[in-house]
Amino acid sequence: MTKQNATFVAFCFFGWFKALPISMTSRQSPLANLSHLSHPKYRPDIDGLRAIAILSVVAFHAFPGFMKGGFIGVDIFFVISGYLISTIIFENLEQDTFNLSEFYIRRIKRILPALILVLVSCFIFGWNVLFADEFKQLGKHILAGASFVSNIVLWKEVGYFDNTAESKPLLHLWSLGIEEQFYIIWPLLLWFAWRRNFNLLIITIFVATVSFALNVYGLKQDAVATFYSPQTRFWELLSGSLLAWVTLYRNRKKQIVDNNMLPHALSFSGLFLLAYGLWRINKDLSFPGIWALIPVIGAVLIISAGPKAWPNRTILSSKPFVWLGLISFPLYLWHWPLLSFARVIESQTPDKNIRMATVLLSIMLAWLTYKFVELPIRFGKPIKAKVSSLIVLLLLVGLAGYNIYSRDGLKFREMIKNNISLTSGEDGGDGGHMIKKCGIQEESVRKIFQVCAEDKRGNVRFALMGDSKADAMYPGLVRTSSPEGHWLVIGGFGPNGAPTPLLDSDLDPNHRLTVLAVDAIVKNKAIDTVVLVTAIRSIFLLSDDVKSGNRATYNYTYLKKLNATTRFDIGYEEMNRVINKFVAVGKKVVLVVDNPALPNPEDCMNRRTSITLVNKVLGKVNQDCYVPLDVFNAEIKIYRQLLAKLQASHPDSVEIFDPTDIYCNKDRRICEPVKNGRFMYSYTDHISDYASGLVGRRLNEFLVKK
């Protein structure tokens, strides 16, 4: 945030705060009784503000390029929730009518009906269209959603191998987790403070200040934790709590008259801040942090303006805005699972028409949920039976989620019988043969590499060096090795990059890793053969065209650009420099031909269901998953020429090992993702553990027979 922006935000907040008295003079008995909780007078403009929040979130999820800052709608919801909940608590503490049991009963009737319905729907749909590993993850998220800890679970999942956000149908429940944690902690804290005669305003300010400080500080230490942690998000809800306290005592002192211009100015300023936030904030900024002040203060200003402010009265209180606000909670619950499952079914981001239809379907389901599920349960009788039933249903849903997770995605489902699970590519790792020893003595340096290991069975003759492609190959290579020759492995990906067979420090950002790996192998006299495995894109600098660290943006067609490269001579010189290092000490070098690039495995499977009508939609085959062998050979022609030139430069020391016939069917002349009923790829363009065993067995035989 620029200095000018921060000044404007501070000015708006200061003007609002100065206009409102902040003293509390009365205090009554803290003993709760069995009277019904009093509620603040209904304000249609707050439902209108909810409409702005939900429209922003839905637009961001469905059309992120159009509404880049739409995710701040969640921050608006936080302020609204904090304001309404705290108003109820403050008023009832004052009136000696606060009852924790009744408070939580109201929360149960408000939240659980729609939540249970959505969780059950995700369970049913996931049963029919998700593979075992995907369904297992959904089971964990169902359990987390039923336990109100989704934010904690999702926080722990973020990483390189994590599924994309689009493939997590319950990702959006992170915000509900934070709200529920607030609903549990905050009423108890206020009730306890009231019983002890503490000043509620001071406590609210103190907790909000600490939370905001943790938010700003934490963003520099761990951005993911700061985004999901309740302690770094509570300040947003507590901003609404502060507003609730101030509004309660402002109204009592009647300091603002109806014809005062200040409410109109506050509302317009708040709307301006929200519009600015939607335009200026995006996911590339450090968020929440200071930037979150924009939607939070904007929402505070709008609510504080009151229902008679012109924008609140004419815009936010209009029927379309109020209607959307009333269904905002079920709409929030429905829209993301539908968009996520559409992404799963399409195996890519759905086109604009599908996303638009999904949004319209979400609105329809939200209205039906509100009309026929929420309202009857919230306002009908008998209350005890309904609350008990909701709690039991939530427990059953949570247990169902746990069952899915603990049983690895329920592989007996018809969905799995009709399709090959991704786990079919797994075959047992390296068999437990490796120890952390690869010729690099410093433990801190060894940790730089994803793999830095040596076969503990002895007779280590062969060394595998390379990038993440080498890491994908090594388990099967080690597992299928024979007593005639075992392995030392250095490479893979790591926190500081991956070593490739390059030594040019100006062009290779992983120069230091390459030097360390080469030096360790050169000094190891037991090694007689070095196997170099590296991605084609690493040699020809196509990584920017691939973006392999993010499955959602992975471009498996990058090889089409290969023959237009201008890096042939540079690539040859860099690899030749590494080969010379090994040849100079009498070691042989084997160059392994890289594998074809295919889409992610999940995108190459038919997601059939037991529903005949849906089968017609889901039974299609992604034709991009099958690459003609002739096309692949044509695409990598210049790459093969580079390998051939390297071999010609060292005819007695360099050989080429080509496993293309393992990846591709020579009779059918295609390269496909499945062989012998097993997956050949695990993620992006990296081979599966099963494929590494096939390649490893052949390569071990090749080396031993030389």
C-alpha positions in Angstrom: 0.0 0.0 0.0 1.4 3.4 -0.9 1.8 6.2 1.6 -1.1 8.1 0.0 -3.4 5.1 0.2 -2.6 4.5 3.8 -3.2 8.1 4.6 -6.6 8.1 3.0 -7.6 4.9 4.8 -6.4 6.3 8.1 -8.3 9.6 7.5 -11.6 7.7 6.8 -11.2 5.6 9.9 -10.2 8.5 12.1 -13.2 10.6 10.9 -15.6 7.7 11.7 -14.0 7.0 15.1 -14.0 10.6 16.2 -17.7 10.9 15.5 -18.6 8.1 17.9 -18.3 8.2 21.7 -16.3 5.4 23.3 -17.2 5.3 27.0 -19.1 2.7 28.9 -20.7 3.8 32.1 -23.2 1.1 33.1 -22.6 -2.5 34.1 -25.2 -5.0 35.4 -25.1 -8.4 37.0 -23.3 -11.0 34.9 -25.5 -13.9 35.9 -27.1 -15.5 32.9 -30.7 -16.5 33.0 -33.0 -18.5 30.8 -34.6 -15.5 29.0 -34.5 -15.4 25.2 -31.5 -13.5 23.7 -32.4 -10.1 22.4 -31.3 -9.4 18.9 -30.5 -6.1 17.1 -33.1 -4.6 14.9 -33.0 -6.0 11.4 -31.1 -3.9 8.9 -31.7 -4.7 5.3 -28.6 -2.7 4.3 -26.4 -5.2 6.0 -27.9 -8.0 3.9 -27.1 -5.7 0.9 -23.5 -5.5 2.1 -23.5 -9.3 2.3 -24.6 -9.3 -1.4 -21.6 -7.2 -2.3 -19.4 -9.7 -0.4 -20.8 -12.8 -2.0 -20.9 -11.4 -5.5 -17.3 -10.4 -5.2 -16.2 -13.9 -4.0 -18.3 -15.8 -6.6 -17.0 -13.5 -9.4 -13.4 -14.0 -8.3 -13.8 -17.8 -8.2 -15.7 -18.1 -11.5 -13.9 -15.3 -13.4 -10.6 -14.5 -11.7 -9.4 -12.4 -14.6 -12.4 -10.1 -14.3 -12.6 -9.8 -10.5 -9.0 -10.1 -9.3 -9.7 -8.7 -5.9 -13.0 -10.5 -5.3 -11.6 -12.6 -2.5 -11.8 -9.6 -0.2 -15.5 -10.4 0.0 -14.5 -12.9 2.8 -13.0 -10.0 4.8 -16.3 -8.1 4.4 -18.1 -11.2 5.8 -15.7 -11.3 8.7 -16.6 -7.7 9.7 -20.3 -8.3 9.4 -20.1 -11.5 11.5 -18.1 -9.8 14.2 -20.5 -6.9 14.3 -23.7 -8.9 14.5 -22.4 -11.5 17.0 -20.8 -8.9 19.3 -23.9 -6.8 19.2 -26.0 -9.7 20.5 -23.4 -10.5 23.2 -22.9 -6.9 24.4 -26.6 -6.1 24.5 -27.5 -9.3 26.3 -24.7 -8.9 28.8 -26.0 -5.5 29.6 -29.6 -6.7 29.9 -28.7 -9.7 32.0 -30.2 -12.0 29.4 -27.0 -13.6 27.9 -27.2 -17.4 27.8 -24.4 -19.4 26.2 -26.5 -22.4 25.5 -29.1 -20.4 23.6 -26.3 -18.5 21.8 -24.8 -21.7 20.5 -28.2 -23.2 19.7 -28.8 -20.3 17.4 -25.4 -20.7 15.8 -26.2 -24.4 15.2 -29.5 -23.7 13.6 -28.0 -20.9 11.4 -24.9 -22.8 10.1 -25.4 -26.5 10.2 -28.4 -27.2 8.0 -26.8 -25.8 4.8 -23.4 -27.0 5.7 -24.5 -30.6 6.2 -26.4 -30.5 3.0 -23.4 -29.3 1.0 -21.0 -31.8 2.7 -23.4 -34.7 1.9 -23.7 -33.5 -1.7 -19.9 -33.4 -2.1 -19.7 -36.9 -0.6 -22.2 -38.3 -3.1 -20.7 -36.5 -6.1 -17.2 -37.4 -5.1 -18.2 -41.0 -4.7 -19.1 -41.1 -8.3 -16.4 -39.0 -10.0 -13.2 -38.9 -7.8 -10.3 -41.3 -7.9 -9.1 -43.0 -4.7 -6.5 -40.4 -3.8 -8.8 -37.5 -4.6 -11.7 -39.1 -2.7 -9.4 -39.7 0.3 -8.5 -36.0 0.3 -12.1 -35.1 0.1 -12.8 -37.3 3.1 -10.3 -35.5 5.1 -11.8 -32.1 4.1 -15.3 -33.3 5.0 -14.1 -34.3 8.4 -12.3 -30.9 8.7 -15.4 -29.1 7.6 -17.6 -30.9 10.1 -15.1 -30.2 12.8 -14.6 -26.5 11.9 -10.9 -26.8 11.4 -10.7 -26.6 7.6 -8.4 -23.6 7.8 -5.8 -25.6 9.8 -6.0 -28.7 7.6 -5.6 -26.6 4.4 -2.7 -24.7 5.9 -0.8 -27.9 6.4 -1.5 -29.1 2.8 0.1 -26.3 0.9 3.2 -27.4 -1.0 4.8 -28.4 -4.4 2.9 -31.7 -4.6 -0.3 -30.4 -3.3 -3.4 -30.6 -5.5 -4.3 -27.4 -7.1 -6.9 -25.2 -5.3 -9.3 -25.8 -8.1 -9.4 -29.6 -7.3 -10.4 -29.1 -3.7 -14.2 -28.8 -3.5 -14.2 -27.8 0.1 -11.4 -25.3 0.0 -13.7 -22.4 0.7 -14.6 -23.8 4.2 -11.4 -22.3 5.6 -13.2 -19.0 6.3 -16.1 -20.8 8.0 -13.5 -22.5 10.2 -12.2 -19.2 11.3 -15.7 -17.8 12.0 -16.7 -20.9 14.0 -13.5 -20.7 16.0 -14.3 -17.0 16.7 -17.9 -17.9 17.7 -16.5 -20.5 20.2 -13.8 -18.4 21.7 -15.1 -14.8 21.7 -18.4 -15.3 23.6 -16.7 -17.3 26.3 -14.0 -14.6 26.6 -16.5 -11.8 26.9 -18.7 -13.6 29.3 -15.7 -14.4 31.5 -14.5 -10.8 31.3 -18.0 -9.5 32.3 -18.1 -11.9 35.2 -14.8 -10.5 36.4 -15.9 -6.9 35.9 -13.3 -6.2 33.2 -13.7 -3.4 30.7 -15.0 -5.1 27.5 -13.9 -2.3 25.3 -10.3 -2.5 26.4 -10.2 -6.2 26.0 -11.6 -6.0 22.5 -9.1 -3.3 21.5 -6.3 -5.3 23.0 -7.1 -8.6 21.3 -7.7 -6.9 18.0 -4.4 -5.1 18.2 -2.5 -8.2 19.1 -4.2 -10.1 16.2 -3.4 -7.3 13.7 0.2 -7.2 14.8 0.5 -11.0 14.4 -1.0 -10.6 10.9 1.5 -8.0 9.8 4.5 -9.7 11.4 3.5 -13.2 10.4 3.1 -12.3 6.7 6.9 -11.8 6.6 7.6 -15.1 8.3 4.9 -17.5 6.9 2.4 -16.0 4.4 0.4 -19.3 4.2 0.0 -19.6 8.0 -1.0 -15.9 8.2 -3.7 -16.4 5.6 -5.2 -19.4 7.4 -4.5 -18.9 11.1 -7.3 -17.7 13.3 -5.0 -15.6 15.5 -4.0 -13.5 12.4 -7.6 -13.1 11.2 -9.6 -12.5 14.3 -8.8 -8.8 14.2 -11.1 -8.5 11.1 -14.0 -9.9 13.1 -13.0 -7.8 16.1 -13.2 -4.7 13.9 -16.9 -5.5 13.7 -16.9 -6.1 17.4 -15.5 -2.7 18.1 -18.1 -1.2 15.8 -20.8 -3.1 17.7 -19.7 -1.6 21.0 -19.4 1.9 19.7 -22.7 1.7 17.9 -24.5 0.4 21.0 -23.4 3.4 23.1 -23.6 5.9 20.3 -27.3 5.2 19.9 -27.8 5.6 23.6 -26.3 9.1 23.6 -28.1 10.1 20.3 -25.1 12.1 19.2 -25.8 11.9 15.5 -29.1 13.3 14.3 -31.0 11.9 11.3 -30.2 14.8 9.0 -26.5 14.8 9.7 -24.4 14.5 6.5 -21.8 12.3 8.2 -23.6 9.0 7.7 -23.8 9.6 4.0 -20.2 10.5 3.8 -19.2 7.4 5.8 -21.2 5.1 3.5 -19.8 6.6 0.3 -16.3 6.4 1.7 -16.8 2.8 2.6 -18.1 1.9 -0.8 -15.2 3.7 -2.4 -12.8 1.7 -0.3 -14.5 -1.6 -1.3 -14.4 -0.6 -5.0 -10.8 0.4 -4.7 -9.9 -2.9 -3.0 -11.7 -5.0 -5.7 -9.8 -3.1 -8.3 -6.3 -2.8 -6.7 -5.9 -5.9 -4.5 -4.9 -9.1 -6.2 -3.5 -12.5 -5.2 0.1 -11.4 -6.0 0.1 -8.9 -3.2 1.0 -9.8 0.4 -2.4 -10.5 1.9 -4.0 -10.1 4.4 -1.4 -7.8 6.0 -1.9 -4.1 5.7 -3.9 -4.5 2.5 -6.7 -6.1 4.4 -7.4 -2.8 6.1 -9.1 -1.6 2.9 -12.0 -4.0 2.9 -12.2 -4.1 6.7 -12.4 -0.4 7.1 -14.7 -0.1 4.1 -17.2 -2.5 5.6 -16.9 -0.8 9.1 -17.7 2.6 7.5 -20.7 1.3 5.6 -22.2 -0.5 8.6 -21.5 2.5 10.9 -23.3 4.8 8.6 -26.6 3.2 9.6 -29.7 2.2 7.6 -30.7 5.9 6.8 -27.5 6.8 4.9 -28.4 7.4 1.3 -26.3 4.5 -0.3 -27.5 2.1 2.4 -31.1 3.1 2.1 -31.4 3.2 -1.7 -28.8 0.8 -3.0 -28.0 -1.8 -0.3 -31.6 -2.0 1.0 -33.0 -2.5 -2.5 -34.8 -5.8 -3.1 -32.2 -7.5 -5.4 -29.3 -6.7 -2.9 -31.3 -7.9 0.1 -32.4 -11.1 -1.7 -28.8 -12.0 -2.5 -27.8 -11.1 1.0 -30.4 -13.5 2.4 -29.1 -16.4 0.4 -25.4 -15.4 0.7 -24.5 -18.1 3.2 -25.8 -21.1 1.2 -24.6 -19.4 -2.0 -21.1 -19.3 -0.5 -21.3 -22.9 0.4 -22.6 -24.1 -3.0 -20.7 -22.1 -5.6 -17.2 -23.4 -5.0 -17.9 -27.1 -4.9 -19.8 -26.8 -8.1 -17.0 -24.8 -9.8 -14.4 -27.3 -8.4 -16.2 -30.4 -9.6 -16.7 -28.7 -13.0 -12.9 -28.3 -13.1 -12.4 -32.0 -12.2 -14.8 -33.2 -14.8 -13.4 -31.0 -17.6 -9.8 -31.9 -16.6 -9.1 -28.2 -17.1 -10.6 -24.8 -16.3 -14.1 -25.0 -17.7 -15.0 -22.5 -20.5 -16.8 -19.3 -19.7 -20.3 -20.7 -20.6 -19.9 -23.6 -18.2 -18.7 -21.4 -15.4 -21.6 -19.0 -16.0 -24.1 -21.9 -15.9 -22.4 -23.2 -12.7 -22.9 -19.8 -11.1 -26.6 -19.7 -12.0 -27.0 -23.2 -10.7 -25.3 -22.2 -7.4 -27.8 -19.3 -7.0 -30.7 -21.6 -7.7 -29.5 -24.2 -5.1 -28.8 -21.4 -2.6 -32.3 -20.1 -2.9 -33.8 -23.6 -2.6 -31.6 -24.3 0.5 -32.6 -21.0 2.1 -36.3 -21.5 1.4 -36.7 -25.2 2.2 -33.9 -26.0 4.5 -32.6 -22.9 6.4 -35.9 -21.2 7.2 -37.9 -24.2 8.4 -35.1 -25.3 10.7 -34.2 -21.8 12.0 -37.7 -20.6 12.8 -39.7 -23.8 13.2 -40.3 -26.0 16.2 -39.5 -28.2 18.1 -36.1 -26.7 18.8 -34.5 -29.4 20.9 -35.3 -32.1 18.4 -33.9 -30.1 15.5 -30.7 -29.1 17.3 -30.1 -32.7 18.5 -30.7 -34.0 15.0 -28.3 -31.5 13.4 -25.6 -32.4 15.8 -26.0 -36.1 15.2 -26.1 -35.6 11.4 -22.9 -33.5 11.6 -21.2 -36.2 13.6 -22.2 -38.8 11.1 -21.0 -36.7 8.2 -17.6 -36.2 10.0 -17.4 -40.0 10.6 -18.1 -40.6 7.0 -15.3 -38.3 6.0 -12.9 -40.0 8.4 -14.0 -43.4 7.0 -13.1 -42.2 3.5 -9.7 -40.9 4.6 -8.7 -43.8 6.8 -9.7 -46.4 4.1 -7.7 -44.6 1.3 -10.6 -43.4 -0.7 -12.8 -46.5 -0.7 -11.2 -48.3 -3.7 -14.1 -50.8 -3.9 -16.3 -48.1 -5.5 -17.6 -48.6 -9.1 -15.7 -45.5 -10.1 -12.4 -47.3 -9.2 -13.5 -50.5 -11.0 -14.1 -48.5 -14.2 -10.9 -46.6 -14.0 -7.3 -47.1 -12.9 -6.3 -45.3 -9.7 -3.4 -43.0 -9.7 -2.0 -45.1 -6.9 -1.6 -48.0 -9.4 1.6 -46.3 -10.5 3.2 -46.8 -7.1 5.4 -49.9 -6.5 7.1 -49.6 -3.2 9.8 -46.9 -3.5 13.5 -47.8 -3.3 12.9 -50.9 -1.1 14.6 -49.3 1.9 18.1 -49.9 0.4 19.4 -46.3 0.5 21.3 -44.5 3.2 22.0 -40.7 3.4 25.5 -40.9 2.1 26.6 -39.6 -1.3 30.2 -38.3 -0.9 29.1 -34.9 0.5 30.2 -34.8 4.1 28.4 -31.6 5.4 24.9 -32.5 6.4 23.7 -29.0 5.7 24.9 -29.3 2.1 23.4 -32.8 1.7 20.0 -31.4 2.6 20.1 -29.1 -0.3 19.5 -32.1 -2.6 16.2 -33.9 -2.7 18.1 -37.1 -3.0 21.6 -37.6 -1.7 21.9 -41.3 -1.0 23.9 -44.5 -1.5 22.9 -48.2 -1.6 23.8 -49.7 1.8 24.2 -53.1 0.2 27.6 -52.1 -1.1 29.3 -52.5 -4.5 28.3 -49.0 -5.5 29.4 -48.8 -9.2 26.9 -46.5 -10.8 26.0 -42.8 -10.0 22.7 -41.1 -11.0 22.9 -37.3 -11.3 20.2 -34.9 -12.5 17.2 -32.9 -11.8 13.6 -33.9 -10.8 13.5 -36.3 -13.7 16.4 -38.2 -12.0 14.5 -38.1 -8.7 11.5 -39.7 -10.4 13.6 -42.4 -11.9 15.8 -43.3 -9.0 13.4 -45.5 -6.8 12.9 -48.1 -9.6 16.5 -47.9 -10.6 17.7 -48.8 -7.1 15.0 -51.4 -6.5 15.8 -53.3 -9.7 19.6 -53.2 -9.3 21.6 -56.4 -9.0 24.6 -57.3 -6.8 26.8 -56.7 -9.9 26.3 -53.0 -9.4 24.4 -50.7 -7.0 23.8 -47.0 -7.0 24.8 -43.6 -5.6 22.2 -40.9 -6.3 22.7 -37.1 -6.2 20.0 -34.7 -7.4 16.3 -34.3 -7.6 14.6 -31.0 -6.7 15.1 -29.2 -3.5 14.6 -25.9 -1.7 17.4 -24.3 -3.7 16.8 -25.8 -7.1 18.0 -28.9 -8.9 21.4 -29.8 -10.4 21.4 -30.3 -14.1 24.3 -31.4 -16.2 25.3 -27.7 -16.7 28.3 -25.8 -15.4 27.7 -22.3 -16.8 27.1 -20.1 -13.8 25.7 -17.3 -15.9 22.9 -19.4 -17.4 22.3 -22.1 -14.8 20.8 -20.8 -11.5 21.7 -24.2 -9.9 25.4 -23.9 -10.8 26.5 -24.5 -7.2 24.5 -27.7 -6.9 25.9 -29.0 -10.1 29.5 -28.3 -9.0 28.9 -30.1 -5.7 27.3 -33.1 -7.3 30.0 -33.4 -10.0 32.8 -33.0 -7.5 31.4 -35.7 -5.2 31.1 -38.2 -8.1 34.5 -37.4 -9.5 36.2 -38.0 -6.1 34.4 -41.4 -5.6 36.8 -43.9 -7.2 34.3 -46.8 -6.8 32.0 -45.1 -9.4 32.8 -46.3 -12.9 29.7 -45.1 -14.7 27.7 -41.9 -14.4 24.1 -41.8 -15.6 22.9 -38.3 -16.5 19.1 -37.7 -16.4 17.7 -34.3 -17.0 14.6 -32.8 -18.5 14.7 -31.6 -22.1 13.4 -28.3 -20.9 16.3 -27.9 -18.5 18.8 -28.1 -21.3 17.0 -25.8 -23.7 15.6 -23.4 -21.1 11.9 -24.2 -21.8 10.9 -24.1 -18.1 9.1 -20.8 -18.4 6.9 -22.4 -21.1 6.2 -25.3 -18.8 5.6 -23.9 -15.3 5.8 -27.4 -13.9 5.6 -26.3 -10.3 1.9 -25.6 -10.7 -0.3 -28.3 -12.1 -3.0 -25.9 -13.0 -0.8 -24.0 -15.4 1.3 -27.0 -16.6 1.8 -26.8 -20.3 2.5 -30.3 -21.7 2.9 -29.1 -25.3 6.2 -27.3 -24.6 8.1 -29.8 -26.8 6.5 -28.2 -29.9 8.8 -25.2 -29.4 11.9 -27.3 -29.1 13.0 -27.4 -32.7 12.9 -23.6 -32.8 15.6 -23.3 -30.1 18.7 -21.3 -30.5 20.4 -23.0 -27.6 21.8 -26.1 -29.4 25.4 -25.0 -29.3 25.2 -23.6 -25.8 23.5 -26.7 -24.5 26.1 -28.9 -26.1 29.0 -26.9 -24.6 27.5 -26.9 -21.1 26.8 -30.7 -21.1 30.1 -31.4 -22.7 31.9 -29.5 -20.0 30.3 -31.8 -17.4 31.1 -35.0 -19.4 34.7 -33.9 -19.7 35.0 -33.8 -15.9 34.0 -37.5 -15.6 35.8 -38.7 -18.7 39.0 -37.1 -17.4 39.0 -39.4 -14.4 38.2 -42.5 -16.4 34.5 -42.8 -15.8 31.9 -43.8 -18.4 28.9 -41.6 -19.0 25.4 -42.7 -20.1 22.9 -40.1 -21.4 19.2 -41.2 -20.8 16.7 -39.9 -23.3 13.9 -37.9 -21.7 10.2 -39.2 -21.7 7.3 -37.8 -23.6 5.3 -34.9 -22.0 1.7 -35.8 -21.3 -1.1 -34.1 -19.3 -1.5 -34.8 -15.6 -2.7 -38.3 -14.9 -6.0 -37.1 -13.4 -6.7 -35.4 -16.7 -6.3 -38.6 -18.7 -9.0 -40.7 -17.0 -12.7 -41.2 -17.7 -14.7 -40.1 -14.7 -17.7 -42.4 -15.2 -20.5 -42.5 -12.7 -23.3 -44.9 -12.1 -25.7 -42.3 -13.4 -26.5 -43.1 -17.1 -27.3 -39.5 -18.0 -24.1 -38.2 -16.6 -22.1 -40.9 -18.2 -22.7 -39.3 -21.6 -21.0 -36.1 -20.3 -18.2 -37.7 -18.3 -17.3 -40.6 -20.6 -15.3 -38.6 -23.0 -11.6 -39.2 -23.6 -9.0 -36.5 -23.6 -7.3 -37.0 -26.9 -4.3 -34.9 -25.8 -3.3 -37.8 -23.6 -2.1 -39.8 -26.5 0.9 -38.5 -28.4 1.7 -40.2 -31.8 5.2 -41.7 -31.6 6.2 -40.1 -34.9 5.1 -36.7 -33.6 7.2 -37.2 -30.4 10.3 -38.3 -32.4 9.8 -35.3 -34.7 9.5 -32.9 -31.8 12.7 -34.0 -30.1 14.8 -34.4 -33.2 17.2 -31.6 -32.3 17.5 -33.0 -28.8 18.5 -36.4 -30.2 21.0 -34.6 -32.4 22.6 -32.9 -29.4 22.9 -36.3 -27.6 24.4 -37.9 -30.7 27.0 -35.1 -31.0 28.0 -35.5 -27.4 28.4 -39.2 -28.0 30.4 -38.6 -31.1 32.7 -36.3 -29.2 33.5 -39.1 -26.7 33.0 -42.3 -28.8 34.7 -44.5 -26.2 33.2 -43.0 -23.1 29.7 -41.9 -23.8 26.6 -44.0 -24.6 22.9 -43.2 -25.1 20.2 -45.2 -23.4 16.8 -44.7 -25.0 13.7 -46.0 -23.1 11.2 -44.5 -25.5 9.9 -48.0 -26.4 8.9 -48.4 -22.7 6.8 -45.2 -22.8 5.4 -45.7 -26.3 3.7 -48.6 -28.0 5.6 -49.3 -31.2 2.9 -51.4 -32.7 0.2 -48.8 -32.1 2.7 -46.0 -32.8 1.5 -43.9 -29.8 2.8 -42.8 -26.4 0.1 -43.2 -23.8 -0.3 -42.7 -20.0 -1.0 -46.3 -19.1 0.9 -49.6 -19.6 0.0 -53.0 -18.3 -2.9 -51.4 -16.5 -0.6 -49.2 -14.6 0.0 -45.4 -14.7 3.2 -44.4 -16.4 3.2 -40.8 -15.1 2.8 -39.5 -11.5 2.7 -35.7 -11.8 3.2 -33.3 -14.7 5.7 -34.8 -17.1 7.5 -37.0 -14.5 7.3 -40.8 -14.7 5.5 -42.8 -12.0 7.2 -45.2 -9.6 5.9 -48.1 -11.6 7.5 -46.7 -14.8 10.7 -46.0 -13.0 10.8 -49.8 -12.2 10.4 -50.7 -15.9 13.1 -48.2 -17.0 15.3 -49.1 -14.1 15.3 -52.9 -14.8 16.2 -52.2 -18.5 18.9 -49.7 -17.6 20.5 -51.9 -15.0 20.7 -54.7 -17.5 22.2 -52.3 -20.0 24.9 -51.2 -17.6 25.9 -54.6 -16.3 26.2 -56.1 -19.9 28.5 -53.3 -21.1 
